[in-house]
Amino acid sequence: MKSGSNLEKLLRDGKFAVTAELGPPRGADRTVIEKKAVMLKGYGDAFNITDCQTAVVRMSSIAAGRIVLDSGVEPIVQMTCRDRNRIAIQSDLLGAAALGAKNVLCLTGDHQKFGDHPMAKGVFDIDSIQLIQIVKALRDERLSQCGQELKAGSPAFFIGAAENPFADPFKYRAARLGKKIKAGADFIQTQIIYNVNKFKEWMKMVTDMGLHEKTYILAGVAPLKSKGMAKHMKYNVPGMDVPDEVMERMDAAAEAKRGKEEGIKICLEVIEQVREIKGVAGIHIMAVEWEEAVPEIVRQAGLYPRPSV
């Protein structure tokens, strides 16, 4: 056992895991986090606390993670390389561990040009693979990135990473996953899946390489709110693959004023299909700014109540 987190215990026990996102607010009101935690409690095994998602200023993922923990919900604290150099990142990791965080998700981070401060200076001192290596060294070797030994305890993290099965060049995506696993990733959350057939191709490469036996892969899913969201995903989000069939269904649903219902239905169909794919250990639900959809999705998918260990 590397961290003793609920998520790690469930995955090690062979249970099909459910994680979801819980976004901090654009402000300092902790009750926003507390209300979301109450709403989501029991509908997932751990929840991603996003780190200034889409490069927009929000409450700290570490502070929000502590609030979530106080509410009886297990956080996965996201840590991006965009805003911090390696000194600040390691300092924040130690602080997050001291505050009770047991799961961390290592990300490069959305480029600042996409956020609310496009003229901000991006740091990107390290990338996500290097960040994974740093977290692993802090945990397993009690060493900071410069080789200095930690003097007051090491952070016991279950280390997560993200992977996009759909980005080009497609044939190298499984190999890239292998690099993150070699660096120390204990679990993986994938990009949102709408093209299940292409995801199956990627998972075939992953399982052929035996990578599913070295990490836990959580398939990313997301309910579409509207025709407009589907269009944005298809044409404006890099590495996203939204098939024409999905677009047509959301177009028809928009005319019938049933966009949200159809979006949830598509999400449930994806969950049903990915659960049958060899090597998939769980799902990660990304209901962006629509957390209230998560309980309905989990219930309808037959994934409630969540198991305990």
VOMILO-342670 format. One line per 10 residues: number of its first residue (from 1); their letters; for each residue x, z, y of C-alpha. Coordinates in steps of 0.1 Angstrom, whole numbers, plus 5000, padded with zeros to 4 digits. Layout:
// VOMILO-342670
NUM) a) X Z Y ~ ...
***
This chain:
// VOMILO-342670
1) mksgsnlekl) 5000 5000 5000 ~ 5015 4989 5033 ~ 4991 5004 5058 ~ 4963 5021 5040 ~ 4938 5003 5061 ~ 4902 4997 5048 ~ 4908 4959 5049 ~ 4940 4962 5029 ~ 4923 4984 5003 ~ 4894 4961 4998
11) lrdgkfavta) 4915 4930 4995 ~ 4939 4947 4970 ~ 4908 4958 4951 ~ 4897 4922 4948 ~ 4866 4926 4970 ~ 4855 4896 4990 ~ 4863 4907 5026 ~ 4844 4901 5058 ~ 4861 4904 5092 ~ 4847 4894 5126
21) elgpprgadr) 4856 4893 5162 ~ 4848 4919 5188 ~ 4857 4908 5223 ~ 4868 4932 5250 ~ 4849 4928 5284 ~ 4862 4913 5316 ~ 4862 4948 5331 ~ 4869 4985 5325 ~ 4836 4997 5311 ~ 4843 5012 5277
31) tviekkavml) 4805 5014 5269 ~ 4805 4976 5264 ~ 4829 4980 5235 ~ 4811 5011 5222 ~ 4778 4992 5221 ~ 4793 4963 5203 ~ 4809 4987 5178 ~ 4776 5004 5171 ~ 4759 4970 5166 ~ 4786 4957 5142
41) kgygdafnit) 4794 4988 5123 ~ 4788 4983 5086 ~ 4787 4945 5088 ~ 4824 4939 5084 ~ 4854 4955 5069 ~ 4875 4953 5101 ~ 4871 4936 5135 ~ 4895 4915 5155 ~ 4900 4929 5190 ~ 4909 4898 5209
51) dcqtavvrms) 4940 4898 5233 ~ 4929 4881 5265 ~ 4911 4854 5245 ~ 4913 4819 5260 ~ 4939 4833 5285 ~ 4912 4851 5305 ~ 4919 4886 5318 ~ 4901 4912 5297 ~ 4905 4948 5287 ~ 4936 4954 5267
61) siaagrivld) 4932 4948 5229 ~ 4951 4980 5222 ~ 4929 5002 5244 ~ 4898 4985 5232 ~ 4910 4990 5196 ~ 4913 5027 5201 ~ 4877 5028 5215 ~ 4865 5009 5185 ~ 4883 5033 5162 ~ 4867 5062 5179
71) sgvepivqmt) 4833 5046 5172 ~ 4840 5046 5135 ~ 4849 5009 5132 ~ 4883 4996 5120 ~ 4901 4973 5144 ~ 4925 4944 5139 ~ 4945 4945 5171 ~ 4955 4910 5182 ~ 4990 4906 5197 ~ 4999 4873 5215
81) crdrnriaiq) 5033 4861 5226 ~ 5020 4844 5258 ~ 5021 4874 5281 ~ 5050 4896 5268 ~ 5086 4893 5260 ~ 5100 4908 5228 ~ 5107 4942 5244 ~ 5071 4946 5257 ~ 5056 4934 5224 ~ 5076 4959 5204
91) sdllgaaalg) 5067 4987 5228 ~ 5030 4978 5225 ~ 5032 4976 5187 ~ 5046 5011 5186 ~ 5019 5023 5210 ~ 4991 5007 5190 ~ 5004 5023 5158 ~ 5005 5057 5175 ~ 4969 5053 5186 ~ 4958 5047 5150
101) aknvlcltgd) 4959 5009 5146 ~ 4966 4998 5110 ~ 4960 4961 5112 ~ 4976 4936 5136 ~ 4971 4899 5140 ~ 5001 4879 5153 ~ 4993 4850 5175 ~ 5012 4827 5198 ~ 4982 4827 5222 ~ 4962 4802 5241
111) hqkfgdhpma) 4982 4785 5269 ~ 4975 4801 5303 ~ 4965 4767 5318 ~ 4932 4770 5299 ~ 4924 4804 5314 ~ 4914 4820 5347 ~ 4950 4822 5360 ~ 4964 4787 5352 ~ 4993 4792 5376 ~ 5005 4823 5357
121) kgvfdidsiq) 5039 4822 5341 ~ 5037 4821 5304 ~ 5063 4842 5286 ~ 5064 4828 5250 ~ 5098 4845 5245 ~ 5090 4843 5207 ~ 5064 4825 5186 ~ 5040 4838 5161 ~ 5063 4834 5131 ~ 5090 4854 5149
131) liqivkalrd) 5064 4880 5158 ~ 5054 4884 5122 ~ 5091 4889 5113 ~ 5095 4916 5140 ~ 5064 4935 5129 ~ 5077 4934 5093 ~ 5111 4947 5103 ~ 5096 4975 5123 ~ 5075 4985 5093 ~ 5097 4979 5064
141) erlsqcgqel) 5132 4984 5078 ~ 5125 5007 5107 ~ 5145 4982 5128 ~ 5137 4967 5162 ~ 5144 4930 5167 ~ 5179 4937 5181 ~ 5188 4958 5151 ~ 5184 4993 5166 ~ 5169 5018 5142 ~ 5136 5035 5151
151) kagspaffig) 5141 5072 5157 ~ 5105 5085 5155 ~ 5086 5068 5127 ~ 5078 5032 5119 ~ 5044 5015 5124 ~ 5025 5010 5091 ~ 5007 4977 5098 ~ 4988 4953 5076 ~ 5001 4921 5091 ~ 4978 4892 5098
161) aaenpfadpf) 4984 4856 5111 ~ 4962 4826 5119 ~ 4965 4792 5104 ~ 4948 4759 5112 ~ 4941 4737 5081 ~ 4930 4708 5102 ~ 4957 4702 5128 ~ 4980 4672 5125 ~ 5001 4663 5107 ~ 4977 4675 5080
171) kyraarlgkk) 5002 4672 5051 ~ 5025 4698 5065 ~ 4998 4725 5071 ~ 5002 4743 5038 ~ 5040 4743 5043 ~ 5035 4759 5077 ~ 5014 4786 5060 ~ 5042 4792 5036 ~ 5065 4799 5066 ~ 5042 4826 5079
181) ikagadfiqt) 5039 4842 5044 ~ 5077 4842 5040 ~ 5079 4858 5074 ~ 5057 4886 5062 ~ 5020 4878 5067 ~ 4999 4899 5045 ~ 4966 4882 5053 ~ 4956 4849 5070 ~ 4926 4841 5091 ~ 4919 4803 5094
191) qiiynvnkfk) 4906 4781 5122 ~ 4868 4776 5121 ~ 4856 4755 5093 ~ 4830 4728 5097 ~ 4846 4701 5076 ~ 4845 4719 5042 ~ 4858 4689 5022 ~ 4890 4688 5043 ~ 4894 4726 5040 ~ 4891 4721 5002
201) ewmkmvtdmg) 4920 4696 5004 ~ 4941 4721 5023 ~ 4933 4749 4998 ~ 4942 4726 4969 ~ 4977 4722 4985 ~ 4979 4760 4992 ~ 4970 4769 4956 ~ 4993 4742 4941 ~ 5021 4759 4960 ~ 5010 4794 4947
211) lhektyilag) 5006 4807 4983 ~ 4972 4822 4976 ~ 4989 4847 4953 ~ 5013 4858 4981 ~ 4987 4865 5008 ~ 4950 4869 5013 ~ 4932 4840 5029 ~ 4901 4846 5050 ~ 4882 4814 5058 ~ 4871 4811 5094
221) vaplkskgma) 4835 4804 5101 ~ 4814 4804 5133 ~ 4778 4798 5142 ~ 4772 4771 5168 ~ 4749 4782 5196 ~ 4739 4748 5209 ~ 4745 4710 5209 ~ 4768 4716 5239 ~ 4789 4741 5220 ~ 4792 4717 5191
231) khmkynvpgm) 4803 4689 5215 ~ 4828 4712 5231 ~ 4843 4722 5197 ~ 4845 4685 5186 ~ 4861 4670 5217 ~ 4878 4698 5237 ~ 4892 4723 5212 ~ 4926 4712 5198 ~ 4928 4711 5160 ~ 4890 4715 5155
241) dvpdevmerm) 4873 4692 5130 ~ 4835 4689 5135 ~ 4820 4662 5113 ~ 4794 4637 5127 ~ 4768 4651 5103 ~ 4771 4685 5120 ~ 4768 4669 5154 ~ 4737 4651 5143 ~ 4721 4682 5130 ~ 4728 4701 5162
251) daaaeakrgk) 4714 4671 5182 ~ 4681 4672 5163 ~ 4680 4710 5165 ~ 4684 4708 5203 ~ 4654 4685 5206 ~ 4634 4710 5185 ~ 4647 4739 5206 ~ 4662 4755 5175 ~ 4699 4752 5183 ~ 4708 4788 5174
261) eegikiclev) 4688 4788 5142 ~ 4704 4756 5130 ~ 4739 4768 5140 ~ 4734 4800 5119 ~ 4721 4779 5090 ~ 4752 4756 5091 ~ 4774 4787 5092 ~ 4757 4801 5061 ~ 4761 4769 5042 ~ 4798 4769 5050
271) ieqvreikgv) 4801 4805 5038 ~ 4783 4796 5005 ~ 4807 4767 4999 ~ 4840 4784 5008 ~ 4832 4814 4986 ~ 4835 4791 4956 ~ 4869 4777 4966 ~ 4899 4791 4946 ~ 4922 4812 4967 ~ 4897 4823 4994
281) agihimavew) 4896 4861 4996 ~ 4871 4865 5023 ~ 4856 4851 5055 ~ 4864 4857 5092 ~ 4833 4853 5115 ~ 4840 4841 5150 ~ 4808 4844 5169 ~ 4823 4840 5203 ~ 4804 4861 5229 ~ 4776 4862 5203
291) eeavpeivrq) 4784 4893 5183 ~ 4747 4900 5178 ~ 4746 4870 5153 ~ 4771 4887 5130 ~ 4747 4912 5113 ~ 4722 4884 5106 ~ 4748 4861 5091 ~ 4763 4889 5069 ~ 4728 4899 5057 ~ 4716 4863 5050
301) aglyprpsv) 4749 4855 5033 ~ 4743 4883 5008 ~ 4774 4902 5020 ~ 4756 4933 5031 ~ 4761 4962 5025 ~ 4798 4961 5026 ~ 4817 4977 4997 ~ 4837 5009 5001 ~ 4870 5019 4985
***
